[in-house]
Amino acid sequence: MSTNLYKRLKALLPDAPVLTGTVTVLHADGSADVAQDGGAGQLRVRNPLLQPSGARVYVQGGAITGPAPDLPYVLIEV
């Protein structure tokens, strides 16, 4: 019986979180700067979907994964 230890280890690790933000700057190399919601900072990520500047987007694993709805940001502390 063959077991791939790398696949088993990788299954234990969590997926990258899904973040939301607004595209602020487009770069010539196909990347974009995204301002995170709530003033959490800016990320430079890949932009394979060619989202325009000002678009609300989802970011996961260093890349824009799709458009996000334009809803107000609400922080709820528990």
N, CA, C and O atoms as a Maestro MAE file, in Angstrom:
{
 s_m_m2io_version
 :::
 2.0.0
}

f_m_ct {
 s_m_title
 :::
 protein
 m_atom[312] {
  # First column is atom index #
  i_m_mmod_type
  r_m_x_coord
  r_m_y_coord
  r_m_z_coord
  i_m_residue_number
  s_m_chain_name
  s_m_pdb_residue_name
  s_m_pdb_atom_name
  i_m_atomic_number
  :::
  1 25 0.847 -1.168 0.000 1 A "MET " " N  " 7
  2 3 0.000 0.000 0.000 1 A "MET " " CA " 6
  3 2 0.896 1.236 0.000 1 A "MET " " C  " 6
  4 15 1.741 1.394 0.881 1 A "MET " " O  " 8
  5 25 0.713 2.105 -0.980 2 A "SER " " N  " 7
  6 3 1.521 3.313 -1.120 2 A "SER " " CA " 6
  7 2 0.766 4.515 -0.554 2 A "SER " " C  " 6
  8 15 -0.416 4.705 -0.838 2 A "SER " " O  " 8
  9 25 1.460 5.322 0.247 3 A "THR " " N  " 7
  10 3 0.849 6.504 0.837 3 A "THR " " CA " 6
  11 2 1.698 7.717 0.485 3 A "THR " " C  " 6
  12 15 2.914 7.703 0.676 3 A "THR " " O  " 8
  13 25 1.061 8.767 -0.028 4 A "ASN " " N  " 7
  14 3 1.769 10.001 -0.338 4 A "ASN " " CA " 6
  15 2 1.712 10.888 0.899 4 A "ASN " " C  " 6
  16 15 0.681 11.495 1.192 4 A "ASN " " O  " 8
  17 25 2.822 10.959 1.619 5 A "LEU " " N  " 7
  18 3 2.857 11.711 2.864 5 A "LEU " " CA " 6
  19 2 2.673 13.205 2.641 5 A "LEU " " C  " 6
  20 15 2.088 13.889 3.481 5 A "LEU " " O  " 8
  21 25 3.167 13.720 1.512 6 A "TYR " " N  " 7
  22 3 3.001 15.144 1.221 6 A "TYR " " CA " 6
  23 2 1.522 15.498 1.088 6 A "TYR " " C  " 6
  24 15 1.084 16.513 1.630 6 A "TYR " " O  " 8
  25 25 0.751 14.686 0.384 7 A "LYS " " N  " 7
  26 3 -0.691 14.956 0.227 7 A "LYS " " CA " 6
  27 2 -1.399 14.889 1.576 7 A "LYS " " C  " 6
  28 15 -2.293 15.692 1.844 7 A "LYS " " O  " 8
  29 25 -1.014 13.953 2.420 8 A "ARG " " N  " 7
  30 3 -1.631 13.847 3.740 8 A "ARG " " CA " 6
  31 2 -1.310 15.066 4.597 8 A "ARG " " C  " 6
  32 15 -2.177 15.569 5.311 8 A "ARG " " O  " 8
  33 25 -0.059 15.545 4.531 9 A "LEU " " N  " 7
  34 3 0.332 16.728 5.285 9 A "LEU " " CA " 6
  35 2 -0.386 17.965 4.763 9 A "LEU " " C  " 6
  36 15 -0.865 18.785 5.547 9 A "LEU " " O  " 8
  37 25 -0.463 18.103 3.451 10 A "LYS " " N  " 7
  38 3 -1.123 19.264 2.848 10 A "LYS " " CA " 6
  39 2 -2.610 19.300 3.198 10 A "LYS " " C  " 6
  40 15 -3.178 20.383 3.334 10 A "LYS " " O  " 8
  41 25 -3.249 18.146 3.345 11 A "ALA " " N  " 7
  42 3 -4.662 18.083 3.712 11 A "ALA " " CA " 6
  43 2 -4.902 18.612 5.121 11 A "ALA " " C  " 6
  44 15 -6.010 19.044 5.438 11 A "ALA " " O  " 8
  45 25 -3.877 18.584 5.969 12 A "LEU " " N  " 7
  46 3 -4.015 19.084 7.336 12 A "LEU " " CA " 6
  47 2 -3.938 20.601 7.412 12 A "LEU " " C  " 6
  48 15 -4.436 21.194 8.369 12 A "LEU " " O  " 8
  49 25 -3.325 21.239 6.421 13 A "LEU " " N  " 7
  50 3 -3.155 22.686 6.431 13 A "LEU " " CA " 6
  51 2 -4.434 23.381 5.988 13 A "LEU " " C  " 6
  52 15 -5.133 22.889 5.102 13 A "LEU " " O  " 8
  53 25 -4.746 24.527 6.601 14 A "PRO " " N  " 7
  54 3 -5.962 25.253 6.198 14 A "PRO " " CA " 6
  55 2 -5.762 25.954 4.850 14 A "PRO " " C  " 6
  56 15 -4.635 26.248 4.453 14 A "PRO " " O  " 8
  57 25 -6.867 26.214 4.160 15 A "ASP " " N  " 7
  58 3 -6.826 26.975 2.918 15 A "ASP " " CA " 6
  59 2 -6.514 28.432 3.243 15 A "ASP " " C  " 6
  60 15 -6.712 28.887 4.370 15 A "ASP " " O  " 8
  61 25 -6.025 29.153 2.238 16 A "ALA " " N  " 7
  62 3 -5.767 30.578 2.412 16 A "ALA " " CA " 6
  63 2 -7.097 31.300 2.631 16 A "ALA " " C  " 6
  64 15 -8.098 30.930 2.017 16 A "ALA " " O  " 8
  65 25 -7.131 32.326 3.494 17 A "PRO " " N  " 7
  66 3 -8.390 33.039 3.741 17 A "PRO " " CA " 6
  67 2 -8.838 33.828 2.514 17 A "PRO " " C  " 6
  68 15 -8.019 34.241 1.693 17 A "PRO " " O  " 8
  69 25 -10.138 34.028 2.403 18 A "VAL " " N  " 7
  70 3 -10.702 34.847 1.333 18 A "VAL " " CA " 6
  71 2 -10.871 36.260 1.882 18 A "VAL " " C  " 6
  72 15 -11.572 36.467 2.872 18 A "VAL " " O  " 8
  73 25 -10.228 37.230 1.236 19 A "LEU " " N  " 7
  74 3 -10.275 38.620 1.660 19 A "LEU " " CA " 6
  75 2 -11.068 39.428 0.635 19 A "LEU " " C  " 6
  76 15 -11.195 39.019 -0.519 19 A "LEU " " O  " 8
  77 25 -11.594 40.560 1.051 20 A "THR " " N  " 7
  78 3 -12.274 41.460 0.126 20 A "THR " " CA " 6
  79 2 -11.572 42.805 0.149 20 A "THR " " C  " 6
  80 15 -10.961 43.191 1.146 20 A "THR " " O  " 8
  81 25 -11.672 43.511 -0.970 21 A "GLY " " N  " 7
  82 3 -11.052 44.827 -1.049 21 A "GLY " " CA " 6
  83 2 -11.412 45.507 -2.357 21 A "GLY " " C  " 6
  84 15 -12.247 45.032 -3.127 21 A "GLY " " O  " 8
  85 25 -10.751 46.638 -2.582 22 A "THR " " N  " 7
  86 3 -10.997 47.451 -3.776 22 A "THR " " CA " 6
  87 2 -9.692 47.606 -4.535 22 A "THR " " C  " 6
  88 15 -8.655 47.920 -3.951 22 A "THR " " O  " 8
  89 25 -9.752 47.383 -5.850 23 A "VAL " " N  " 7
  90 3 -8.571 47.559 -6.695 23 A "VAL " " CA " 6
  91 2 -8.251 49.047 -6.739 23 A "VAL " " C  " 6
  92 15 -9.106 49.864 -7.082 23 A "VAL " " O  " 8
  93 25 -7.004 49.398 -6.386 24 A "THR " " N  " 7
  94 3 -6.617 50.807 -6.376 24 A "THR " " CA " 6
  95 2 -5.670 51.162 -7.514 24 A "THR " " C  " 6
  96 15 -5.761 52.253 -8.076 24 A "THR " " O  " 8
  97 25 -4.761 50.252 -7.862 25 A "VAL " " N  " 7
  98 3 -3.772 50.527 -8.904 25 A "VAL " " CA " 6
  99 2 -3.602 49.283 -9.765 25 A "VAL " " C  " 6
  100 15 -3.527 48.169 -9.245 25 A "VAL " " O  " 8
  101 25 -3.541 49.471 -11.088 26 A "LEU " " N  " 7
  102 3 -3.235 48.392 -12.026 26 A "LEU " " CA " 6
  103 2 -1.789 48.559 -12.494 26 A "LEU " " C  " 6
  104 15 -1.350 49.677 -12.767 26 A "LEU " " O  " 8
  105 25 -1.054 47.459 -12.588 27 A "HIS " " N  " 7
  106 3 0.342 47.489 -13.010 27 A "HIS " " CA " 6
  107 2 0.477 46.828 -14.382 27 A "HIS " " C  " 6
  108 15 -0.346 45.996 -14.765 27 A "HIS " " O  " 8
  109 25 1.521 47.206 -15.112 28 A "ALA " " N  " 7
  110 3 1.744 46.700 -16.468 28 A "ALA " " CA " 6
  111 2 2.046 45.203 -16.495 28 A "ALA " " C  " 6
  112 15 1.844 44.560 -17.525 28 A "ALA " " O  " 8
  113 25 2.523 44.637 -15.391 29 A "ASP " " N  " 7
  114 3 2.862 43.212 -15.365 29 A "ASP " " CA " 6
  115 2 1.652 42.313 -15.096 29 A "ASP " " C  " 6
  116 15 1.814 41.104 -14.930 29 A "ASP " " O  " 8
  117 25 0.441 42.883 -15.049 30 A "GLY " " N  " 7
  118 3 -0.764 42.084 -14.831 30 A "GLY " " CA " 6
  119 2 -1.144 41.947 -13.375 30 A "GLY " " C  " 6
  120 15 -2.056 41.190 -13.043 30 A "GLY " " O  " 8
  121 25 -0.461 42.664 -12.501 31 A "SER " " N  " 7
  122 3 -0.826 42.628 -11.086 31 A "SER " " CA " 6
  123 2 -1.599 43.889 -10.724 31 A "SER " " C  " 6
  124 15 -1.714 44.817 -11.525 31 A "SER " " O  " 8
  125 25 -2.122 43.903 -9.510 32 A "ALA " " N  " 7
  126 3 -2.908 45.050 -9.052 32 A "ALA " " CA " 6
  127 2 -2.699 45.228 -7.561 32 A "ALA " " C  " 6
  128 15 -2.412 44.269 -6.844 32 A "ALA " " O  " 8
  129 25 -2.846 46.468 -7.099 33 A "ASP " " N  " 7
  130 3 -2.859 46.754 -5.672 33 A "ASP " " CA " 6
  131 2 -4.306 46.751 -5.207 33 A "ASP " " C  " 6
  132 15 -5.170 47.361 -5.837 33 A "ASP " " O  " 8
  133 25 -4.566 46.061 -4.104 34 A "VAL " " N  " 7
  134 3 -5.916 45.962 -3.554 34 A "VAL " " CA " 6
  135 2 -5.892 46.494 -2.131 34 A "VAL " " C  " 6
  136 15 -5.127 46.014 -1.296 34 A "VAL " " O  " 8
  137 25 -6.739 47.498 -1.853 35 A "ALA " " N  " 7
  138 3 -6.899 48.028 -0.498 35 A "ALA " " CA " 6
  139 2 -7.912 47.152 0.224 35 A "ALA " " C  " 6
  140 15 -9.056 47.023 -0.211 35 A "ALA " " O  " 8
  141 25 -7.487 46.552 1.326 36 A "GLN " " N  " 7
  142 3 -8.360 45.662 2.083 36 A "GLN " " CA " 6
  143 2 -9.429 46.463 2.820 36 A "GLN " " C  " 6
  144 15 -9.220 47.621 3.181 36 A "GLN " " O  " 8
  145 25 -10.563 45.832 3.035 37 A "ASP " " N  " 7
  146 3 -11.653 46.464 3.781 37 A "ASP " " CA " 6
  147 2 -11.243 46.700 5.220 37 A "ASP " " C  " 6
  148 15 -10.477 45.923 5.790 37 A "ASP " " O  " 8
  149 25 -11.748 47.765 5.804 38 A "GLY " " N  " 7
  150 3 -11.489 48.067 7.206 38 A "GLY " " CA " 6
  151 2 -10.124 48.672 7.449 38 A "GLY " " C  " 6
  152 15 -9.683 48.761 8.595 38 A "GLY " " O  " 8
  153 25 -9.440 49.092 6.386 39 A "GLY " " N  " 7
  154 3 -8.132 49.708 6.554 39 A "GLY " " CA " 6
  155 2 -7.054 48.749 7.003 39 A "GLY " " C  " 6
  156 15 -6.092 49.164 7.650 39 A "GLY " " O  " 8
  157 25 -7.191 47.469 6.673 40 A "ALA " " N  " 7
  158 3 -6.234 46.457 7.108 40 A "ALA " " CA " 6
  159 2 -4.940 46.491 6.313 40 A "ALA " " C  " 6
  160 15 -4.007 45.764 6.653 40 A "ALA " " O  " 8
  161 25 -4.847 47.308 5.266 41 A "GLY " " N  " 7
  162 3 -3.618 47.402 4.489 41 A "GLY " " CA " 6
  163 2 -3.853 47.203 3.007 41 A "GLY " " C  " 6
  164 15 -4.989 47.106 2.543 41 A "GLY " " O  " 8
  165 25 -2.746 47.144 2.271 42 A "GLN " " N  " 7
  166 3 -2.821 46.940 0.833 42 A "GLN " " CA " 6
  167 2 -2.048 45.692 0.455 42 A "GLN " " C  " 6
  168 15 -1.048 45.345 1.084 42 A "GLN " " O  " 8
  169 25 -2.528 45.024 -0.583 43 A "LEU " " N  " 7
  170 3 -1.876 43.828 -1.102 43 A "LEU " " CA " 6
  171 2 -1.557 44.039 -2.576 43 A "LEU " " C  " 6
  172 15 -2.342 44.654 -3.297 43 A "LEU " " O  " 8
  173 25 -0.417 43.537 -3.026 44 A "ARG " " N  " 7
  174 3 -0.149 43.483 -4.462 44 A "ARG " " CA " 6
  175 2 -0.372 42.041 -4.881 44 A "ARG " " C  " 6
  176 15 0.333 41.138 -4.432 44 A "ARG " " O  " 8
  177 25 -1.364 41.830 -5.752 45 A "VAL " " N  " 7
  178 3 -1.791 40.483 -6.114 45 A "VAL " " CA " 6
  179 2 -1.853 40.336 -7.634 45 A "VAL " " C  " 6
  180 15 -1.862 41.327 -8.364 45 A "VAL " " O  " 8
  181 25 -1.894 39.090 -8.096 46 A "ARG " " N  " 7
  182 3 -2.096 38.825 -9.524 46 A "ARG " " CA " 6
  183 2 -3.531 39.172 -9.891 46 A "ARG " " C  " 6
  184 15 -4.444 39.035 -9.076 46 A "ARG " " O  " 8
  185 25 -3.718 39.621 -11.123 47 A "ASN " " N  " 7
  186 3 -5.048 40.032 -11.591 47 A "ASN " " CA " 6
  187 2 -5.391 39.276 -12.873 47 A "ASN " " C  " 6
  188 15 -5.462 39.877 -13.945 47 A "ASN " " O  " 8
  189 25 -5.609 37.941 -12.769 48 A "PRO " " N  " 7
  190 3 -5.874 37.164 -13.989 48 A "PRO " " CA " 6
  191 2 -7.216 37.483 -14.638 48 A "PRO " " C  " 6
  192 15 -7.406 37.206 -15.822 48 A "PRO " " O  " 8
  193 25 -8.145 38.059 -13.887 49 A "LEU " " N  " 7
  194 3 -9.464 38.382 -14.427 49 A "LEU " " CA " 6
  195 2 -9.523 39.797 -14.989 49 A "LEU " " C  " 6
  196 15 -10.564 40.228 -15.485 49 A "LEU " " O  " 8
  197 25 -8.393 40.530 -14.913 50 A "LEU " " N  " 7
  198 3 -8.291 41.895 -15.436 50 A "LEU " " CA " 6
  199 2 -9.380 42.810 -14.883 50 A "LEU " " C  " 6
  200 15 -10.033 43.536 -15.633 50 A "LEU " " O  " 8
  201 25 -9.567 42.768 -13.578 51 A "GLN " " N  " 7
  202 3 -10.538 43.632 -12.922 51 A "GLN " " CA " 6
  203 2 -10.057 45.084 -13.010 51 A "GLN " " C  " 6
  204 15 -8.870 45.342 -12.811 51 A "GLN " " O  " 8
  205 25 -10.943 46.032 -13.300 52 A "PRO " " N  " 7
  206 3 -10.530 47.432 -13.456 52 A "PRO " " CA " 6
  207 2 -10.293 48.112 -12.111 52 A "PRO " " C  " 6
  208 15 -10.696 47.604 -11.064 52 A "PRO " " O  " 8
  209 25 -9.640 49.258 -12.158 53 A "SER " " N  " 7
  210 3 -9.409 50.053 -10.963 53 A "SER " " CA " 6
  211 2 -10.753 50.502 -10.386 53 A "SER " " C  " 6
  212 15 -11.635 50.927 -11.132 53 A "SER " " O  " 8
  213 25 -10.911 50.413 -9.076 54 A "GLY " " N  " 7
  214 3 -12.158 50.776 -8.408 54 A "GLY " " CA " 6
  215 2 -13.112 49.616 -8.215 54 A "GLY " " C  " 6
  216 15 -14.139 49.776 -7.556 54 A "GLY " " O  " 8
  217 25 -12.804 48.452 -8.768 55 A "ALA " " N  " 7
  218 3 -13.691 47.284 -8.651 55 A "ALA " " CA " 6
  219 2 -13.521 46.634 -7.281 55 A "ALA " " C  " 6
  220 15 -12.412 46.574 -6.751 55 A "ALA " " O  " 8
  221 25 -14.620 46.151 -6.713 56 A "ARG " " N  " 7
  222 3 -14.582 45.374 -5.472 56 A "ARG " " CA " 6
  223 2 -14.307 43.925 -5.854 56 A "ARG " " C  " 6
  224 15 -14.940 43.386 -6.762 56 A "ARG " " O  " 8
  225 25 -13.358 43.295 -5.159 57 A "VAL " " N  " 7
  226 3 -12.920 41.957 -5.547 57 A "VAL " " CA " 6
  227 2 -12.694 41.064 -4.337 57 A "VAL " " C  " 6
  228 15 -12.517 41.535 -3.213 57 A "VAL " " O  " 8
  229 25 -12.704 39.750 -4.601 58 A "TYR " " N  " 7
  230 3 -12.275 38.749 -3.633 58 A "TYR " " CA " 6
  231 2 -10.828 38.394 -3.954 58 A "TYR " " C  " 6
  232 15 -10.458 38.275 -5.122 58 A "TYR " " O  " 8
  233 25 -10.003 38.224 -2.905 59 A "VAL " " N  " 7
  234 3 -8.597 37.860 -3.065 59 A "VAL " " CA " 6
  235 2 -8.334 36.620 -2.230 59 A "VAL " " C  " 6
  236 15 -8.707 36.557 -1.059 59 A "VAL " " O  " 8
  237 25 -7.683 35.625 -2.848 60 A "GLN " " N  " 7
  238 3 -7.313 34.419 -2.114 60 A "GLN " " CA " 6
  239 2 -6.007 33.883 -2.690 60 A "GLN " " C  " 6
  240 15 -5.863 33.747 -3.905 60 A "GLN " " O  " 8
  241 25 -5.074 33.585 -1.823 61 A "GLY " " N  " 7
  242 3 -3.818 32.988 -2.255 61 A "GLY " " CA " 6
  243 2 -2.994 33.873 -3.172 61 A "GLY " " C  " 6
  244 15 -2.292 33.362 -4.044 61 A "GLY " " O  " 8
  245 25 -3.060 35.188 -3.000 62 A "GLY " " N  " 7
  246 3 -2.244 36.093 -3.798 62 A "GLY " " CA " 6
  247 2 -2.787 36.411 -5.173 62 A "GLY " " C  " 6
  248 15 -2.058 36.917 -6.026 62 A "GLY " " O  " 8
  249 25 -4.069 36.121 -5.402 63 A "ALA " " N  " 7
  250 3 -4.671 36.414 -6.704 63 A "ALA " " CA " 6
  251 2 -6.126 36.839 -6.531 63 A "ALA " " C  " 6
  252 15 -6.799 36.432 -5.584 63 A "ALA " " O  " 8
  253 25 -6.596 37.662 -7.460 64 A "ILE " " N  " 7
  254 3 -8.005 38.050 -7.477 64 A "ILE " " CA " 6
  255 2 -8.792 36.871 -8.023 64 A "ILE " " C  " 6
  256 15 -8.494 36.363 -9.104 64 A "ILE " " O  " 8
  257 25 -9.805 36.433 -7.265 65 A "THR " " N  " 7
  258 3 -10.575 35.254 -7.667 65 A "THR " " CA " 6
  259 2 -11.948 35.583 -8.228 65 A "THR " " C  " 6
  260 15 -12.614 34.710 -8.785 65 A "THR " " O  " 8
  261 25 -12.382 36.838 -8.089 66 A "GLY " " N  " 7
  262 3 -13.675 37.205 -8.652 66 A "GLY " " CA " 6
  263 2 -14.171 38.531 -8.125 66 A "GLY " " C  " 6
  264 15 -13.592 39.095 -7.197 66 A "GLY " " O  " 8
  265 25 -15.255 39.036 -8.722 67 A "PRO " " N  " 7
  266 3 -15.832 40.296 -8.252 67 A "PRO " " CA " 6
  267 2 -16.590 40.080 -6.944 67 A "PRO " " C  " 6
  268 15 -17.164 39.016 -6.714 67 A "PRO " " O  " 8
  269 25 -16.583 41.097 -6.099 68 A "ALA " " N  " 7
  270 3 -17.296 41.059 -4.819 68 A "ALA " " CA " 6
  271 2 -18.438 42.069 -4.870 68 A "ALA " " C  " 6
  272 15 -18.332 43.080 -5.564 68 A "ALA " " O  " 8
  273 25 -19.518 41.814 -4.152 69 A "PRO " " N  " 7
  274 3 -20.622 42.769 -4.133 69 A "PRO " " CA " 6
  275 2 -20.203 44.065 -3.431 69 A "PRO " " C  " 6
  276 15 -19.352 44.051 -2.542 69 A "PRO " " O  " 8
  277 25 -20.801 45.165 -3.833 70 A "ASP " " N  " 7
  278 3 -20.487 46.470 -3.248 70 A "ASP " " CA " 6
  279 2 -21.404 46.704 -2.056 70 A "ASP " " C  " 6
  280 15 -22.426 47.383 -2.163 70 A "ASP " " O  " 8
  281 25 -21.021 46.128 -0.917 71 A "LEU " " N  " 7
  282 3 -21.796 46.240 0.318 71 A "LEU " " CA " 6
  283 2 -20.978 47.004 1.350 71 A "LEU " " C  " 6
  284 15 -19.750 47.018 1.271 71 A "LEU " " O  " 8
  285 25 -21.636 47.640 2.319 72 A "PRO " " N  " 7
  286 3 -20.878 48.351 3.346 72 A "PRO " " CA " 6
  287 2 -20.108 47.374 4.237 72 A "PRO " " C  " 6
  288 15 -20.553 46.250 4.467 72 A "PRO " " O  " 8
  289 25 -18.959 47.811 4.731 73 A "TYR " " N  " 7
  290 3 -18.131 47.009 5.626 73 A "TYR " " CA " 6
  291 2 -18.672 47.150 7.051 73 A "TYR " " C  " 6
  292 15 -18.874 48.264 7.533 73 A "TYR " " O  " 8
  293 25 -18.906 46.023 7.721 74 A "VAL " " N  " 7
  294 3 -19.409 46.017 9.095 74 A "VAL " " CA " 6
  295 2 -18.507 45.106 9.913 74 A "VAL " " C  " 6
  296 15 -18.312 43.943 9.561 74 A "VAL " " O  " 8
  297 25 -17.957 45.629 11.002 75 A "LEU " " N  " 7
  298 3 -17.134 44.833 11.905 75 A "LEU " " CA " 6
  299 2 -17.943 44.531 13.151 75 A "LEU " " C  " 6
  300 15 -18.430 45.445 13.816 75 A "LEU " " O  " 8
  301 25 -18.089 43.256 13.470 76 A "ILE " " N  " 7
  302 3 -18.834 42.827 14.646 76 A "ILE " " CA " 6
  303 2 -17.861 42.167 15.596 76 A "ILE " " C  " 6
  304 15 -17.237 41.166 15.245 76 A "ILE " " O  " 8
  305 25 -17.719 42.710 16.797 77 A "GLU " " N  " 7
  306 3 -16.843 42.122 17.803 77 A "GLU " " CA " 6
  307 2 -17.664 41.273 18.747 77 A "GLU " " C  " 6
  308 15 -18.756 41.657 19.167 77 A "GLU " " O  " 8
  309 25 -17.127 40.123 19.072 78 A "VAL " " N  " 7
  310 3 -17.813 39.193 19.951 78 A "VAL " " CA " 6
  311 2 -17.049 39.089 21.244 78 A "VAL " " C  " 6
  312 15 -17.453 38.350 22.142 78 A "VAL " " O  " 8
  :::
 }
 m_bond[311] {
  # First column is bond index #
  i_m_from
  i_m_to
  i_m_order
  :::
  1 1 2 1
  2 2 3 1
  3 3 4 2
  4 3 5 1
  5 5 6 1
  6 6 7 1
  7 7 8 2
  8 7 9 1
  9 9 10 1
  10 10 11 1
  11 11 12 2
  12 11 13 1
  13 13 14 1
  14 14 15 1
  15 15 16 2
  16 15 17 1
  17 17 18 1
  18 18 19 1
  19 19 20 2
  20 19 21 1
  21 21 22 1
  22 22 23 1
  23 23 24 2
  24 23 25 1
  25 25 26 1
  26 26 27 1
  27 27 28 2
  28 27 29 1
  29 29 30 1
  30 30 31 1
  31 31 32 2
  32 31 33 1
  33 33 34 1
  34 34 35 1
  35 35 36 2
  36 35 37 1
  37 37 38 1
  38 38 39 1
  39 39 40 2
  40 39 41 1
  41 41 42 1
  42 42 43 1
  43 43 44 2
  44 43 45 1
  45 45 46 1
  46 46 47 1
  47 47 48 2
  48 47 49 1
  49 49 50 1
  50 50 51 1
  51 51 52 2
  52 51 53 1
  53 53 54 1
  54 54 55 1
  55 55 56 2
  56 55 57 1
  57 57 58 1
  58 58 59 1
  59 59 60 2
  60 59 61 1
  61 61 62 1
  62 62 63 1
  63 63 64 2
  64 63 65 1
  65 65 66 1
  66 66 67 1
  67 67 68 2
  68 67 69 1
  69 69 70 1
  70 70 71 1
  71 71 72 2
  72 71 73 1
  73 73 74 1
  74 74 75 1
  75 75 76 2
  76 75 77 1
  77 77 78 1
  78 78 79 1
  79 79 80 2
  80 79 81 1
  81 81 82 1
  82 82 83 1
  83 83 84 2
  84 83 85 1
  85 85 86 1
  86 86 87 1
  87 87 88 2
  88 87 89 1
  89 89 90 1
  90 90 91 1
  91 91 92 2
  92 91 93 1
  93 93 94 1
  94 94 95 1
  95 95 96 2
  96 95 97 1
  97 97 98 1
  98 98 99 1
  99 99 100 2
  100 99 101 1
  101 101 102 1
  102 102 103 1
  103 103 104 2
  104 103 105 1
  105 105 106 1
  106 106 107 1
  107 107 108 2
  108 107 109 1
  109 109 110 1
  110 110 111 1
  111 111 112 2
  112 111 113 1
  113 113 114 1
  114 114 115 1
  115 115 116 2
  116 115 117 1
  117 117 118 1
  118 118 119 1
  119 119 120 2
  120 119 121 1
  121 121 122 1
  122 122 123 1
  123 123 124 2
  124 123 125 1
  125 125 126 1
  126 126 127 1
  127 127 128 2
  128 127 129 1
  129 129 130 1
  130 130 131 1
  131 131 132 2
  132 131 133 1
  133 133 134 1
  134 134 135 1
  135 135 136 2
  136 135 137 1
  137 137 138 1
  138 138 139 1
  139 139 140 2
  140 139 141 1
  141 141 142 1
  142 142 143 1
  143 143 144 2
  144 143 145 1
  145 145 146 1
  146 146 147 1
  147 147 148 2
  148 147 149 1
  149 149 150 1
  150 150 151 1
  151 151 152 2
  152 151 153 1
  153 153 154 1
  154 154 155 1
  155 155 156 2
  156 155 157 1
  157 157 158 1
  158 158 159 1
  159 159 160 2
  160 159 161 1
  161 161 162 1
  162 162 163 1
  163 163 164 2
  164 163 165 1
  165 165 166 1
  166 166 167 1
  167 167 168 2
  168 167 169 1
  169 169 170 1
  170 170 171 1
  171 171 172 2
  172 171 173 1
  173 173 174 1
  174 174 175 1
  175 175 176 2
  176 175 177 1
  177 177 178 1
  178 178 179 1
  179 179 180 2
  180 179 181 1
  181 181 182 1
  182 182 183 1
  183 183 184 2
  184 183 185 1
  185 185 186 1
  186 186 187 1
  187 187 188 2
  188 187 189 1
  189 189 190 1
  190 190 191 1
  191 191 192 2
  192 191 193 1
  193 193 194 1
  194 194 195 1
  195 195 196 2
  196 195 197 1
  197 197 198 1
  198 198 199 1
  199 199 200 2
  200 199 201 1
  201 201 202 1
  202 202 203 1
  203 203 204 2
  204 203 205 1
  205 205 206 1
  206 206 207 1
  207 207 208 2
  208 207 209 1
  209 209 210 1
  210 210 211 1
  211 211 212 2
  212 211 213 1
  213 213 214 1
  214 214 215 1
  215 215 216 2
  216 215 217 1
  217 217 218 1
  218 218 219 1
  219 219 220 2
  220 219 221 1
  221 221 222 1
  222 222 223 1
  223 223 224 2
  224 223 225 1
  225 225 226 1
  226 226 227 1
  227 227 228 2
  228 227 229 1
  229 229 230 1
  230 230 231 1
  231 231 232 2
  232 231 233 1
  233 233 234 1
  234 234 235 1
  235 235 236 2
  236 235 237 1
  237 237 238 1
  238 238 239 1
  239 239 240 2
  240 239 241 1
  241 241 242 1
  242 242 243 1
  243 243 244 2
  244 243 245 1
  245 245 246 1
  246 246 247 1
  247 247 248 2
  248 247 249 1
  249 249 250 1
  250 250 251 1
  251 251 252 2
  252 251 253 1
  253 253 254 1
  254 254 255 1
  255 255 256 2
  256 255 257 1
  257 257 258 1
  258 258 259 1
  259 259 260 2
  260 259 261 1
  261 261 262 1
  262 262 263 1
  263 263 264 2
  264 263 265 1
  265 265 266 1
  266 266 267 1
  267 267 268 2
  268 267 269 1
  269 269 270 1
  270 270 271 1
  271 271 272 2
  272 271 273 1
  273 273 274 1
  274 274 275 1
  275 275 276 2
  276 275 277 1
  277 277 278 1
  278 278 279 1
  279 279 280 2
  280 279 281 1
  281 281 282 1
  282 282 283 1
  283 283 284 2
  284 283 285 1
  285 285 286 1
  286 286 287 1
  287 287 288 2
  288 287 289 1
  289 289 290 1
  290 290 291 1
  291 291 292 2
  292 291 293 1
  293 293 294 1
  294 294 295 1
  295 295 296 2
  296 295 297 1
  297 297 298 1
  298 298 299 1
  299 299 300 2
  300 299 301 1
  301 301 302 1
  302 302 303 1
  303 303 304 2
  304 303 305 1
  305 305 306 1
  306 306 307 1
  307 307 308 2
  308 307 309 1
  309 309 310 1
  310 310 311 1
  311 311 312 2
  :::
 }
}
